[in-house]
Amino acid sequence: MVTMVQFMAEPGETAVVSCDEVDECLVYCVPYLTSRTGYPSALCCGGLAKLEKIAVTTAEKQTACSCIKQAAAGFPSIKEDVASSLPNKCNVQFNYPISKNTNCHE
């Protein structure tokens, strides 16, 4: 998958974000995304903000998006509406929606 993302990147861009990094950034969001109670924790929002800062290039964003989709597949109880509103709740600007169904290559 990373190889595919690298071929779709702009010339000179390489994907340097790993799924392990993405998972580390979002691990604290899982309780919020699966329970739909209250607001995301400060650790969750901090991780989301970190992810936004490390996924800068097109290739990195596509890789991060693919990693999010892969991780979300392991949690069938994630609420799609809660996931899609997470960046707004955390006041973090994301260039792609957080969803199991996002097309990461558009």
Disulfide bonds with the S-S distance in Angstrom:
Cys19-Cys67 2.01
Cys29-Cys44 1.99
Cys45-Cys90 2.06
Cys65-Cys104 2.04
